[in-house]
Structures are given as structure tokens and as C-alpha cells.
């Protein structure tokens, strides 16, 4: 009788362990770093790009701003741009707002 009681006490622990293991097996692929898999290697850190900037979403005027890639994200890229005071600032921008820049005279070294 005491053996049955001991088995009943261990049952919830065993059940929770089983559920946890099943959860880990099923969810393990989602732990992978998807950022390297989701997009092609069209951009890399340090690459010179041109930011196609619109002052407002409804504006048709596009400004072409020289920039440099700082970080790569799954949906956006962080770029470094130079402002009027010759200071560098970072901005997260959408990939479709960037073009690869092939010019040599670009940003000053930081």
C-alpha cells in the first residue's frame, strides 16, 4: 500500500518531466538563429550603402543618403549616417530602403 502511495507521489513529477522533454524536442528548432537563414548575404557589416530616405511616408521625394552597415537584423539593418555636424548616428532601416553603394569616396573614418 505504501508503495502505491509513493508511486502516486512520483507520478506528477514524471508527467511534468515528460511534458517538458516533449516541449524541448518540438521547440528546439525555433531556438536557431533565424537571422542568418532568413535573408541572403546581400549586406554585411561595414558595407557602404545608400539609404533611400523619405521625409514622410506620403512624400514622393526620395533623398539618397550615404551610410554604412553597422548591424544586421532579420527585418531591418542598422546603418551609420553622418549628420550636418559631422557626427555619426545610427538608424534602423528596412532592407528595401537600401542600395549597395559602389563609390569609393564615402564616409569619413570613424
C-alpha positions, 0 to 999 in steps of 0.5 A: 500500500505504501508503495502505491502511495509513493508511486502516486507521489512520483507520478506528477513529477514524471508527467511534468518531466515528460511534458517538458522533454516533449516541449524541448524536442518540438521547440528546439528548432525555433531556438536557431538563429533565424537571422542568418537563414532568413535573408541572403548575404546581400549586406554585411557589416561595414558595407557602404550603402545608400539609404533611400530616405523619405521625409514622410511616408506620403512624400514622393521625394526620395533623398539618397543618403550615404551610410554604412552597415553597422548591424544586421537584423532579420527585418531591418539593418542598422546603418551609420549616417553622418549628420550636418555636424559631422557626427555619426548616428545610427538608424534602423532601416528596412532592407528595401530602403537600401542600395549597395553603394559602389563609390569609393569616396564615402564616409569619413573614418570613424 
